[in-house]
Amino acid sequence: MILTAILTILYGTITAILSPLRLLPDASLPEGVANSIAEANTHLAAVDSFVPVNTIITILGVFIGIEAGIFLYKTVMWIIKKIPTIN
């Protein structure tokens, strides 16, 4: 009962914070972009018979995520070193 009340209050708070975003119209891709994605999907489906495309995309995503993390770490450390009283 207490957990239900807490979750209800949390849900109401999040809904109130995000209510301006709910007023915006629904977003959709332009037709040219949607057609390009569909065309790329057909090409990747043809290649998928002899190259594991899902595995390659997953590995590429992990690689980009790791590189973004390293970049973020270096950026934060650079900002910390620029503060005169810390260094």
PDB file of N, CA, C and O in Angstrom, chain B, residues numbered from 101:
ATOM      1  N   MET B 101       0.811  -1.176   0.000  1.00  0.00           N
ATOM      2  CA  MET B 101       0.000   0.000   0.000  1.00  0.00           C
ATOM      3  C   MET B 101       0.870   1.261   0.000  1.00  0.00           C
ATOM      4  O   MET B 101       0.599   2.211  -0.734  1.00  0.00           O
ATOM      5  N   ILE B 102       1.886   1.258   0.807  1.00  0.00           N
ATOM      6  CA  ILE B 102       2.796   2.405   0.822  1.00  0.00           C
ATOM      7  C   ILE B 102       3.578   2.471  -0.481  1.00  0.00           C
ATOM      8  O   ILE B 102       3.776   3.552  -1.035  1.00  0.00           O
ATOM      9  N   LEU B 103       4.024   1.312  -0.975  1.00  0.00           N
ATOM     10  CA  LEU B 103       4.756   1.272  -2.237  1.00  0.00           C
ATOM     11  C   LEU B 103       3.879   1.749  -3.386  1.00  0.00           C
ATOM     12  O   LEU B 103       4.360   2.452  -4.275  1.00  0.00           O
ATOM     13  N   THR B 104       2.609   1.383  -3.382  1.00  0.00           N
ATOM     14  CA  THR B 104       1.687   1.843  -4.415  1.00  0.00           C
ATOM     15  C   THR B 104       1.541   3.358  -4.371  1.00  0.00           C
ATOM     16  O   THR B 104       1.499   4.007  -5.417  1.00  0.00           O
ATOM     17  N   ALA B 105       1.463   3.918  -3.191  1.00  0.00           N
ATOM     18  CA  ALA B 105       1.348   5.374  -3.058  1.00  0.00           C
ATOM     19  C   ALA B 105       2.614   6.069  -3.555  1.00  0.00           C
ATOM     20  O   ALA B 105       2.540   7.086  -4.245  1.00  0.00           O
ATOM     21  N   ILE B 106       3.761   5.522  -3.206  1.00  0.00           N
ATOM     22  CA  ILE B 106       5.036   6.111  -3.653  1.00  0.00           C
ATOM     23  C   ILE B 106       5.140   6.053  -5.167  1.00  0.00           C
ATOM     24  O   ILE B 106       5.534   7.029  -5.805  1.00  0.00           O
ATOM     25  N   LEU B 107       4.785   4.902  -5.746  1.00  0.00           N
ATOM     26  CA  LEU B 107       4.850   4.770  -7.197  1.00  0.00           C
ATOM     27  C   LEU B 107       3.854   5.691  -7.888  1.00  0.00           C
ATOM     28  O   LEU B 107       4.154   6.237  -8.950  1.00  0.00           O
ATOM     29  N   THR B 108       2.676   5.871  -7.306  1.00  0.00           N
ATOM     30  CA  THR B 108       1.687   6.777  -7.881  1.00  0.00           C
ATOM     31  C   THR B 108       2.180   8.215  -7.851  1.00  0.00           C
ATOM     32  O   THR B 108       2.014   8.949  -8.825  1.00  0.00           O
ATOM     33  N   ILE B 109       2.781   8.620  -6.751  1.00  0.00           N
ATOM     34  CA  ILE B 109       3.337   9.972  -6.645  1.00  0.00           C
ATOM     35  C   ILE B 109       4.478  10.152  -7.641  1.00  0.00           C
ATOM     36  O   ILE B 109       4.571  11.191  -8.295  1.00  0.00           O
ATOM     37  N   LEU B 110       5.346   9.151  -7.762  1.00  0.00           N
ATOM     38  CA  LEU B 110       6.449   9.212  -8.715  1.00  0.00           C
ATOM     39  C   LEU B 110       5.929   9.299 -10.146  1.00  0.00           C
ATOM     40  O   LEU B 110       6.442  10.080 -10.948  1.00  0.00           O
ATOM     41  N   TYR B 111       4.917   8.503 -10.466  1.00  0.00           N
ATOM     42  CA  TYR B 111       4.328   8.538 -11.803  1.00  0.00           C
ATOM     43  C   TYR B 111       3.710   9.910 -12.082  1.00  0.00           C
ATOM     44  O   TYR B 111       3.887  10.456 -13.171  1.00  0.00           O
ATOM     45  N   GLY B 112       3.003  10.459 -11.127  1.00  0.00           N
ATOM     46  CA  GLY B 112       2.402  11.779 -11.304  1.00  0.00           C
ATOM     47  C   GLY B 112       3.440  12.863 -11.494  1.00  0.00           C
ATOM     48  O   GLY B 112       3.250  13.778 -12.296  1.00  0.00           O
ATOM     49  N   THR B 113       4.530  12.768 -10.765  1.00  0.00           N
ATOM     50  CA  THR B 113       5.604  13.756 -10.886  1.00  0.00           C
ATOM     51  C   THR B 113       6.257  13.686 -12.262  1.00  0.00           C
ATOM     52  O   THR B 113       6.482  14.710 -12.908  1.00  0.00           O
ATOM     53  N   ILE B 114       6.555  12.477 -12.699  1.00  0.00           N
ATOM     54  CA  ILE B 114       7.185  12.318 -14.017  1.00  0.00           C
ATOM     55  C   ILE B 114       6.235  12.764 -15.118  1.00  0.00           C
ATOM     56  O   ILE B 114       6.662  13.400 -16.082  1.00  0.00           O
ATOM     57  N   THR B 115       4.952  12.438 -14.987  1.00  0.00           N
ATOM     58  CA  THR B 115       3.968  12.872 -15.979  1.00  0.00           C
ATOM     59  C   THR B 115       3.865  14.392 -16.010  1.00  0.00           C
ATOM     60  O   THR B 115       3.757  14.977 -17.088  1.00  0.00           O
ATOM     61  N   ALA B 116       3.895  15.040 -14.854  1.00  0.00           N
ATOM     62  CA  ALA B 116       3.819  16.500 -14.807  1.00  0.00           C
ATOM     63  C   ALA B 116       5.047  17.144 -15.426  1.00  0.00           C
ATOM     64  O   ALA B 116       4.941  18.165 -16.105  1.00  0.00           O
ATOM     65  N   ILE B 117       6.220  16.549 -15.193  1.00  0.00           N
ATOM     66  CA  ILE B 117       7.450  17.110 -15.757  1.00  0.00           C
ATOM     67  C   ILE B 117       7.466  16.961 -17.271  1.00  0.00           C
ATOM     68  O   ILE B 117       7.901  17.864 -17.985  1.00  0.00           O
ATOM     69  N   LEU B 118       6.990  15.822 -17.761  1.00  0.00           N
ATOM     70  CA  LEU B 118       7.045  15.544 -19.196  1.00  0.00           C
ATOM     71  C   LEU B 118       5.807  16.018 -19.950  1.00  0.00           C
ATOM     72  O   LEU B 118       5.718  15.802 -21.159  1.00  0.00           O
ATOM     73  N   SER B 119       4.865  16.646 -19.290  1.00  0.00           N
ATOM     74  CA  SER B 119       3.632  17.064 -19.965  1.00  0.00           C
ATOM     75  C   SER B 119       3.861  18.060 -21.111  1.00  0.00           C
ATOM     76  O   SER B 119       3.129  17.989 -22.098  1.00  0.00           O
ATOM     77  N   PRO B 120       4.832  18.984 -21.042  1.00  0.00           N
ATOM     78  CA  PRO B 120       5.052  19.844 -22.214  1.00  0.00           C
ATOM     79  C   PRO B 120       5.480  19.046 -23.455  1.00  0.00           C
ATOM     80  O   PRO B 120       5.157  19.430 -24.579  1.00  0.00           O
ATOM     81  N   LEU B 121       6.189  17.960 -23.256  1.00  0.00           N
ATOM     82  CA  LEU B 121       6.609  17.154 -24.404  1.00  0.00           C
ATOM     83  C   LEU B 121       5.435  16.423 -25.043  1.00  0.00           C
ATOM     84  O   LEU B 121       5.460  16.129 -26.238  1.00  0.00           O
ATOM     85  N   ARG B 122       4.416  16.132 -24.255  1.00  0.00           N
ATOM     86  CA  ARG B 122       3.255  15.434 -24.787  1.00  0.00           C
ATOM     87  C   ARG B 122       2.415  16.340 -25.661  1.00  0.00           C
ATOM     88  O   ARG B 122       1.591  15.851 -26.433  1.00  0.00           O
ATOM     89  N   LEU B 123       2.600  17.646 -25.563  1.00  0.00           N
ATOM     90  CA  LEU B 123       1.845  18.585 -26.382  1.00  0.00           C
ATOM     91  C   LEU B 123       2.404  18.709 -27.795  1.00  0.00           C
ATOM     92  O   LEU B 123       1.716  19.183 -28.699  1.00  0.00           O
ATOM     93  N   LEU B 124       3.646  18.284 -27.985  1.00  0.00           N
ATOM     94  CA  LEU B 124       4.271  18.377 -29.298  1.00  0.00           C
ATOM     95  C   LEU B 124       3.643  17.369 -30.253  1.00  0.00           C
ATOM     96  O   LEU B 124       3.173  16.320 -29.812  1.00  0.00           O
ATOM     97  N   PRO B 125       3.624  17.665 -31.548  1.00  0.00           N
ATOM     98  CA  PRO B 125       3.068  16.703 -32.502  1.00  0.00           C
ATOM     99  C   PRO B 125       3.985  15.484 -32.641  1.00  0.00           C
ATOM    100  O   PRO B 125       5.175  15.542 -32.331  1.00  0.00           O
ATOM    101  N   ASP B 126       3.409  14.395 -33.110  1.00  0.00           N
ATOM    102  CA  ASP B 126       4.190  13.181 -33.318  1.00  0.00           C
ATOM    103  C   ASP B 126       5.207  13.407 -34.432  1.00  0.00           C
ATOM    104  O   ASP B 126       4.915  14.044 -35.444  1.00  0.00           O
ATOM    105  N   ALA B 127       6.385  12.879 -34.225  1.00  0.00           N
ATOM    106  CA  ALA B 127       7.450  13.033 -35.214  1.00  0.00           C
ATOM    107  C   ALA B 127       7.447  11.838 -36.159  1.00  0.00           C
ATOM    108  O   ALA B 127       7.127  10.717 -35.764  1.00  0.00           O
ATOM    109  N   SER B 128       7.802  12.090 -37.389  1.00  0.00           N
ATOM    110  CA  SER B 128       7.923  11.007 -38.366  1.00  0.00           C
ATOM    111  C   SER B 128       9.068  11.339 -39.315  1.00  0.00           C
ATOM    112  O   SER B 128       9.406  12.501 -39.538  1.00  0.00           O
ATOM    113  N   LEU B 129       9.643  10.291 -39.858  1.00  0.00           N
ATOM    114  CA  LEU B 129      10.742  10.480 -40.792  1.00  0.00           C
ATOM    115  C   LEU B 129      10.223  10.978 -42.130  1.00  0.00           C
ATOM    116  O   LEU B 129       9.110  10.633 -42.528  1.00  0.00           O
ATOM    117  N   PRO B 130      11.008  11.781 -42.827  1.00  0.00           N
ATOM    118  CA  PRO B 130      10.632  12.136 -44.192  1.00  0.00           C
ATOM    119  C   PRO B 130      10.604  10.883 -45.073  1.00  0.00           C
ATOM    120  O   PRO B 130      11.261   9.885 -44.778  1.00  0.00           O
ATOM    121  N   GLU B 131       9.850  10.957 -46.131  1.00  0.00           N
ATOM    122  CA  GLU B 131       9.662   9.782 -46.986  1.00  0.00           C
ATOM    123  C   GLU B 131      10.976   9.315 -47.610  1.00  0.00           C
ATOM    124  O   GLU B 131      11.194   8.113 -47.763  1.00  0.00           O
ATOM    125  N   GLY B 132      11.844  10.245 -47.967  1.00  0.00           N
ATOM    126  CA  GLY B 132      13.119   9.874 -48.569  1.00  0.00           C
ATOM    127  C   GLY B 132      14.000   9.088 -47.611  1.00  0.00           C
ATOM    128  O   GLY B 132      14.664   8.135 -48.020  1.00  0.00           O
ATOM    129  N   VAL B 133      14.013   9.475 -46.339  1.00  0.00           N
ATOM    130  CA  VAL B 133      14.812   8.763 -45.341  1.00  0.00           C
ATOM    131  C   VAL B 133      14.245   7.365 -45.112  1.00  0.00           C
ATOM    132  O   VAL B 133      14.994   6.393 -45.007  1.00  0.00           O
ATOM    133  N   ALA B 134      12.919   7.269 -45.034  1.00  0.00           N
ATOM    134  CA  ALA B 134      12.286   5.965 -44.843  1.00  0.00           C
ATOM    135  C   ALA B 134      12.569   5.040 -46.025  1.00  0.00           C
ATOM    136  O   ALA B 134      12.819   3.849 -45.838  1.00  0.00           O
ATOM    137  N   ASN B 135      12.531   5.581 -47.230  1.00  0.00           N
ATOM    138  CA  ASN B 135      12.848   4.770 -48.411  1.00  0.00           C
ATOM    139  C   ASN B 135      14.308   4.338 -48.410  1.00  0.00           C
ATOM    140  O   ASN B 135      14.624   3.216 -48.809  1.00  0.00           O
ATOM    141  N   SER B 136      15.197   5.215 -47.967  1.00  0.00           N
ATOM    142  CA  SER B 136      16.627   4.864 -47.904  1.00  0.00           C
ATOM    143  C   SER B 136      16.874   3.745 -46.901  1.00  0.00           C
ATOM    144  O   SER B 136      17.674   2.844 -47.152  1.00  0.00           O
ATOM    145  N   ILE B 137      16.185   3.805 -45.765  1.00  0.00           N
ATOM    146  CA  ILE B 137      16.345   2.746 -44.767  1.00  0.00           C
ATOM    147  C   ILE B 137      15.817   1.430 -45.306  1.00  0.00           C
ATOM    148  O   ILE B 137      16.432   0.383 -45.104  1.00  0.00           O
ATOM    149  N   ALA B 138      14.685   1.474 -45.989  1.00  0.00           N
ATOM    150  CA  ALA B 138      14.128   0.253 -46.573  1.00  0.00           C
ATOM    151  C   ALA B 138      15.064  -0.326 -47.630  1.00  0.00           C
ATOM    152  O   ALA B 138      15.238  -1.543 -47.704  1.00  0.00           O
ATOM    153  N   GLU B 139      15.661   0.527 -48.438  1.00  0.00           N
ATOM    154  CA  GLU B 139      16.600   0.065 -49.473  1.00  0.00           C
ATOM    155  C   GLU B 139      17.856  -0.529 -48.849  1.00  0.00           C
ATOM    156  O   GLU B 139      18.352  -1.560 -49.305  1.00  0.00           O
ATOM    157  N   ALA B 140      18.372   0.122 -47.802  1.00  0.00           N
ATOM    158  CA  ALA B 140      19.546  -0.414 -47.110  1.00  0.00           C
ATOM    159  C   ALA B 140      19.213  -1.752 -46.466  1.00  0.00           C
ATOM    160  O   ALA B 140      20.057  -2.648 -46.430  1.00  0.00           O
ATOM    161  N   ASN B 141      18.002  -1.898 -45.961  1.00  0.00           N
ATOM    162  CA  ASN B 141      17.590  -3.152 -45.354  1.00  0.00           C
ATOM    163  C   ASN B 141      17.580  -4.286 -46.381  1.00  0.00           C
ATOM    164  O   ASN B 141      17.977  -5.408 -46.068  1.00  0.00           O
ATOM    165  N   THR B 142      17.134  -4.003 -47.589  1.00  0.00           N
ATOM    166  CA  THR B 142      17.149  -5.051 -48.624  1.00  0.00           C
ATOM    167  C   THR B 142      18.578  -5.438 -48.995  1.00  0.00           C
ATOM    168  O   THR B 142      18.869  -6.615 -49.208  1.00  0.00           O
ATOM    169  N   HIS B 143      19.462  -4.455 -49.071  1.00  0.00           N
ATOM    170  CA  HIS B 143      20.863  -4.766 -49.389  1.00  0.00           C
ATOM    171  C   HIS B 143      21.521  -5.564 -48.262  1.00  0.00           C
ATOM    172  O   HIS B 143      22.252  -6.520 -48.518  1.00  0.00           O
ATOM    173  N   LEU B 144      21.257  -5.167 -47.010  1.00  0.00           N
ATOM    174  CA  LEU B 144      21.838  -5.889 -45.881  1.00  0.00           C
ATOM    175  C   LEU B 144      21.268  -7.307 -45.768  1.00  0.00           C
ATOM    176  O   LEU B 144      21.972  -8.226 -45.347  1.00  0.00           O
ATOM    177  N   ALA B 145      20.011  -7.485 -46.139  1.00  0.00           N
ATOM    178  CA  ALA B 145      19.419  -8.826 -46.109  1.00  0.00           C
ATOM    179  C   ALA B 145      20.092  -9.730 -47.132  1.00  0.00           C
ATOM    180  O   ALA B 145      20.251 -10.927 -46.890  1.00  0.00           O
ATOM    181  N   ALA B 146      20.486  -9.173 -48.270  1.00  0.00           N
ATOM    182  CA  ALA B 146      21.178  -9.968 -49.278  1.00  0.00           C
ATOM    183  C   ALA B 146      22.578 -10.340 -48.804  1.00  0.00           C
ATOM    184  O   ALA B 146      23.046 -11.448 -49.067  1.00  0.00           O
ATOM    185  N   VAL B 147      23.244  -9.437 -48.117  1.00  0.00           N
ATOM    186  CA  VAL B 147      24.599  -9.689 -47.627  1.00  0.00           C
ATOM    187  C   VAL B 147      24.582 -10.620 -46.422  1.00  0.00           C
ATOM    188  O   VAL B 147      25.555 -11.331 -46.168  1.00  0.00           O
ATOM    189  N   ASP B 148      23.468 -10.616 -45.675  1.00  0.00           N
ATOM    190  CA  ASP B 148      23.368 -11.386 -44.435  1.00  0.00           C
ATOM    191  C   ASP B 148      23.472 -12.895 -44.670  1.00  0.00           C
ATOM    192  O   ASP B 148      23.703 -13.648 -43.724  1.00  0.00           O
ATOM    193  N   SER B 149      23.310 -13.335 -45.890  1.00  0.00           N
ATOM    194  CA  SER B 149      23.391 -14.776 -46.152  1.00  0.00           C
ATOM    195  C   SER B 149      24.816 -15.317 -45.998  1.00  0.00           C
ATOM    196  O   SER B 149      24.989 -16.506 -45.729  1.00  0.00           O
ATOM    197  N   PHE B 150      25.836 -14.472 -46.163  1.00  0.00           N
ATOM    198  CA  PHE B 150      27.214 -14.956 -46.009  1.00  0.00           C
ATOM    199  C   PHE B 150      28.054 -14.127 -45.046  1.00  0.00           C
ATOM    200  O   PHE B 150      29.182 -14.519 -44.745  1.00  0.00           O
ATOM    201  N   VAL B 151      27.551 -12.994 -44.549  1.00  0.00           N
ATOM    202  CA  VAL B 151      28.252 -12.175 -43.563  1.00  0.00           C
ATOM    203  C   VAL B 151      27.276 -11.892 -42.414  1.00  0.00           C
ATOM    204  O   VAL B 151      26.161 -11.431 -42.662  1.00  0.00           O
ATOM    205  N   PRO B 152      27.669 -12.155 -41.169  1.00  0.00           N
ATOM    206  CA  PRO B 152      26.750 -11.908 -40.044  1.00  0.00           C
ATOM    207  C   PRO B 152      26.594 -10.415 -39.755  1.00  0.00           C
ATOM    208  O   PRO B 152      27.328  -9.857 -38.940  1.00  0.00           O
ATOM    209  N   VAL B 153      25.643  -9.777 -40.420  1.00  0.00           N
ATOM    210  CA  VAL B 153      25.464  -8.328 -40.331  1.00  0.00           C
ATOM    211  C   VAL B 153      25.066  -7.909 -38.918  1.00  0.00           C
ATOM    212  O   VAL B 153      25.553  -6.893 -38.425  1.00  0.00           O
ATOM    213  N   ASN B 154      24.189  -8.669 -38.255  1.00  0.00           N
ATOM    214  CA  ASN B 154      23.776  -8.306 -36.894  1.00  0.00           C
ATOM    215  C   ASN B 154      24.957  -8.291 -35.937  1.00  0.00           C
ATOM    216  O   ASN B 154      25.055  -7.409 -35.084  1.00  0.00           O
ATOM    217  N   THR B 155      25.845  -9.250 -36.072  1.00  0.00           N
ATOM    218  CA  THR B 155      27.027  -9.301 -35.217  1.00  0.00           C
ATOM    219  C   THR B 155      27.948  -8.122 -35.492  1.00  0.00           C
ATOM    220  O   THR B 155      28.484  -7.522 -34.561  1.00  0.00           O
ATOM    221  N   ILE B 156      28.133  -7.790 -36.749  1.00  0.00           N
ATOM    222  CA  ILE B 156      28.997  -6.670 -37.111  1.00  0.00           C
ATOM    223  C   ILE B 156      28.412  -5.355 -36.579  1.00  0.00           C
ATOM    224  O   ILE B 156      29.150  -4.510 -36.071  1.00  0.00           O
ATOM    225  N   ILE B 157      27.093  -5.181 -36.694  1.00  0.00           N
ATOM    226  CA  ILE B 157      26.463  -3.956 -36.194  1.00  0.00           C
ATOM    227  C   ILE B 157      26.567  -3.887 -34.674  1.00  0.00           C
ATOM    228  O   ILE B 157      26.790  -2.812 -34.119  1.00  0.00           O
ATOM    229  N   THR B 158      26.406  -5.032 -33.991  1.00  0.00           N
ATOM    230  CA  THR B 158      26.534  -5.056 -32.538  1.00  0.00           C
ATOM    231  C   THR B 158      27.954  -4.706 -32.106  1.00  0.00           C
ATOM    232  O   THR B 158      28.142  -3.913 -31.184  1.00  0.00           O
ATOM    233  N   ILE B 159      28.932  -5.278 -32.752  1.00  0.00           N
ATOM    234  CA  ILE B 159      30.333  -4.988 -32.429  1.00  0.00           C
ATOM    235  C   ILE B 159      30.646  -3.517 -32.699  1.00  0.00           C
ATOM    236  O   ILE B 159      31.346  -2.879 -31.913  1.00  0.00           O
ATOM    237  N   LEU B 160      30.142  -2.984 -33.789  1.00  0.00           N
ATOM    238  CA  LEU B 160      30.364  -1.573 -34.109  1.00  0.00           C
ATOM    239  C   LEU B 160      29.714  -0.665 -33.058  1.00  0.00           C
ATOM    240  O   LEU B 160      30.293   0.348 -32.667  1.00  0.00           O
ATOM    241  N   GLY B 161      28.521  -1.029 -32.607  1.00  0.00           N
ATOM    242  CA  GLY B 161      27.849  -0.251 -31.568  1.00  0.00           C
ATOM    243  C   GLY B 161      28.606  -0.267 -30.251  1.00  0.00           C
ATOM    244  O   GLY B 161      28.731   0.762 -29.587  1.00  0.00           O
ATOM    245  N   VAL B 162      29.117  -1.448 -29.872  1.00  0.00           N
ATOM    246  CA  VAL B 162      29.905  -1.550 -28.640  1.00  0.00           C
ATOM    247  C   VAL B 162      31.192  -0.734 -28.764  1.00  0.00           C
ATOM    248  O   VAL B 162      31.589  -0.048 -27.821  1.00  0.00           O
ATOM    249  N   PHE B 163      31.828  -0.808 -29.901  1.00  0.00           N
ATOM    250  CA  PHE B 163      33.059  -0.050 -30.141  1.00  0.00           C
ATOM    251  C   PHE B 163      32.800   1.452 -30.036  1.00  0.00           C
ATOM    252  O   PHE B 163      33.564   2.171 -29.392  1.00  0.00           O
ATOM    253  N   ILE B 164      31.735   1.920 -30.661  1.00  0.00           N
ATOM    254  CA  ILE B 164      31.410   3.347 -30.603  1.00  0.00           C
ATOM    255  C   ILE B 164      31.051   3.749 -29.172  1.00  0.00           C
ATOM    256  O   ILE B 164      31.399   4.845 -28.733  1.00  0.00           O
ATOM    257  N   GLY B 165      30.363   2.877 -28.445  1.00  0.00           N
ATOM    258  CA  GLY B 165      30.030   3.171 -27.051  1.00  0.00           C
ATOM    259  C   GLY B 165      31.263   3.296 -26.181  1.00  0.00           C
ATOM    260  O   GLY B 165      31.353   4.204 -25.355  1.00  0.00           O
ATOM    261  N   ILE B 166      32.218   2.389 -26.359  1.00  0.00           N
ATOM    262  CA  ILE B 166      33.463   2.455 -25.592  1.00  0.00           C
ATOM    263  C   ILE B 166      34.246   3.715 -25.936  1.00  0.00           C
ATOM    264  O   ILE B 166      34.767   4.386 -25.044  1.00  0.00           O
ATOM    265  N   GLU B 167      34.330   4.039 -27.216  1.00  0.00           N
ATOM    266  CA  GLU B 167      35.045   5.249 -27.628  1.00  0.00           C
ATOM    267  C   GLU B 167      34.364   6.503 -27.093  1.00  0.00           C
ATOM    268  O   GLU B 167      35.043   7.454 -26.705  1.00  0.00           O
ATOM    269  N   ALA B 168      33.029   6.518 -27.068  1.00  0.00           N
ATOM    270  CA  ALA B 168      32.307   7.671 -26.512  1.00  0.00           C
ATOM    271  C   ALA B 168      32.567   7.792 -25.016  1.00  0.00           C
ATOM    272  O   ALA B 168      32.703   8.901 -24.500  1.00  0.00           O
ATOM    273  N   GLY B 169      32.638   6.662 -24.316  1.00  0.00           N
ATOM    274  CA  GLY B 169      32.948   6.694 -22.892  1.00  0.00           C
ATOM    275  C   GLY B 169      34.340   7.227 -22.627  1.00  0.00           C
ATOM    276  O   GLY B 169      34.534   8.031 -21.715  1.00  0.00           O
ATOM    277  N   ILE B 170      35.313   6.789 -23.414  1.00  0.00           N
ATOM    278  CA  ILE B 170      36.682   7.286 -23.259  1.00  0.00           C
ATOM    279  C   ILE B 170      36.743   8.787 -23.547  1.00  0.00           C
ATOM    280  O   ILE B 170      37.412   9.534 -22.833  1.00  0.00           O
ATOM    281  N   PHE B 171      36.044   9.221 -24.592  1.00  0.00           N
ATOM    282  CA  PHE B 171      36.020  10.641 -24.931  1.00  0.00           C
ATOM    283  C   PHE B 171      35.383  11.458 -23.814  1.00  0.00           C
ATOM    284  O   PHE B 171      35.880  12.529 -23.466  1.00  0.00           O
ATOM    285  N   LEU B 172      34.288  10.958 -23.251  1.00  0.00           N
ATOM    286  CA  LEU B 172      33.632  11.650 -22.147  1.00  0.00           C
ATOM    287  C   LEU B 172      34.542  11.726 -20.928  1.00  0.00           C
ATOM    288  O   LEU B 172      34.613  12.766 -20.274  1.00  0.00           O
ATOM    289  N   TYR B 173      35.239  10.632 -20.615  1.00  0.00           N
ATOM    290  CA  TYR B 173      36.172  10.626 -19.492  1.00  0.00           C
ATOM    291  C   TYR B 173      37.282  11.654 -19.704  1.00  0.00           C
ATOM    292  O   TYR B 173      37.609  12.414 -18.793  1.00  0.00           O
ATOM    293  N   LYS B 174      37.856  11.677 -20.900  1.00  0.00           N
ATOM    294  CA  LYS B 174      38.937  12.630 -21.168  1.00  0.00           C
ATOM    295  C   LYS B 174      38.431  14.067 -21.127  1.00  0.00           C
ATOM    296  O   LYS B 174      39.148  14.966 -20.688  1.00  0.00           O
ATOM    297  N   THR B 175      37.204  14.288 -21.579  1.00  0.00           N
ATOM    298  CA  THR B 175      36.632  15.632 -21.528  1.00  0.00           C
ATOM    299  C   THR B 175      36.434  16.082 -20.088  1.00  0.00           C
ATOM    300  O   THR B 175      36.769  17.215 -19.742  1.00  0.00           O
ATOM    301  N   VAL B 176      35.899  15.214 -19.254  1.00  0.00           N
ATOM    302  CA  VAL B 176      35.693  15.561 -17.844  1.00  0.00           C
ATOM    303  C   VAL B 176      37.030  15.809 -17.162  1.00  0.00           C
ATOM    304  O   VAL B 176      37.158  16.757 -16.387  1.00  0.00           O
ATOM    305  N   MET B 177      38.025  14.978 -17.434  1.00  0.00           N
ATOM    306  CA  MET B 177      39.332  15.178 -16.818  1.00  0.00           C
ATOM    307  C   MET B 177      39.970  16.486 -17.295  1.00  0.00           C
ATOM    308  O   MET B 177      40.640  17.162 -16.515  1.00  0.00           O
ATOM    309  N   TRP B 178      39.770  16.849 -18.564  1.00  0.00           N
ATOM    310  CA  TRP B 178      40.307  18.100 -19.078  1.00  0.00           C
ATOM    311  C   TRP B 178      39.651  19.283 -18.372  1.00  0.00           C
ATOM    312  O   TRP B 178      40.322  20.255 -18.025  1.00  0.00           O
ATOM    313  N   ILE B 179      38.327  19.197 -18.159  1.00  0.00           N
ATOM    314  CA  ILE B 179      37.616  20.270 -17.476  1.00  0.00           C
ATOM    315  C   ILE B 179      38.095  20.377 -16.027  1.00  0.00           C
ATOM    316  O   ILE B 179      38.272  21.481 -15.513  1.00  0.00           O
ATOM    317  N   ILE B 180      38.305  19.236 -15.368  1.00  0.00           N
ATOM    318  CA  ILE B 180      38.784  19.254 -13.981  1.00  0.00           C
ATOM    319  C   ILE B 180      40.172  19.878 -13.904  1.00  0.00           C
ATOM    320  O   ILE B 180      40.458  20.634 -12.976  1.00  0.00           O
ATOM    321  N   LYS B 181      41.032  19.572 -14.862  1.00  0.00           N
ATOM    322  CA  LYS B 181      42.379  20.137 -14.836  1.00  0.00           C
ATOM    323  C   LYS B 181      42.386  21.630 -15.121  1.00  0.00           C
ATOM    324  O   LYS B 181      43.341  22.317 -14.758  1.00  0.00           O
ATOM    325  N   LYS B 182      41.351  22.146 -15.759  1.00  0.00           N
ATOM    326  CA  LYS B 182      41.290  23.574 -16.058  1.00  0.00           C
ATOM    327  C   LYS B 182      40.825  24.389 -14.844  1.00  0.00           C
ATOM    328  O   LYS B 182      40.964  25.612 -14.846  1.00  0.00           O
ATOM    329  N   ILE B 183      40.285  23.751 -13.826  1.00  0.00           N
ATOM    330  CA  ILE B 183      39.888  24.472 -12.614  1.00  0.00           C
ATOM    331  C   ILE B 183      41.143  24.738 -11.789  1.00  0.00           C
ATOM    332  O   ILE B 183      41.831  23.799 -11.389  1.00  0.00           O
ATOM    333  N   PRO B 184      41.445  26.003 -11.534  1.00  0.00           N
ATOM    334  CA  PRO B 184      42.732  26.330 -10.922  1.00  0.00           C
ATOM    335  C   PRO B 184      42.909  25.825  -9.489  1.00  0.00           C
ATOM    336  O   PRO B 184      44.037  25.518  -9.104  1.00  0.00           O
ATOM    337  N   THR B 185      41.873  25.727  -8.701  1.00  0.00           N
ATOM    338  CA  THR B 185      42.056  25.349  -7.299  1.00  0.00           C
ATOM    339  C   THR B 185      42.209  23.855  -7.093  1.00  0.00           C
ATOM    340  O   THR B 185      42.643  23.426  -6.024  1.00  0.00           O
ATOM    341  N   ILE B 186      41.865  23.053  -8.083  1.00  0.00           N
ATOM    342  CA  ILE B 186      41.941  21.598  -7.924  1.00  0.00           C
ATOM    343  C   ILE B 186      43.339  21.087  -8.284  1.00  0.00           C
ATOM    344  O   ILE B 186      43.872  20.209  -7.606  1.00  0.00           O
ATOM    345  N   ASN B 187      43.916  21.619  -9.321  1.00  0.00           N
ATOM    346  CA  ASN B 187      45.183  21.089  -9.804  1.00  0.00           C
ATOM    347  C   ASN B 187      46.351  21.844  -9.223  1.00  0.00           C
ATOM    348  O   ASN B 187      47.502  21.529  -9.525  1.00  0.00           O
TER     349      ASN B 187
END
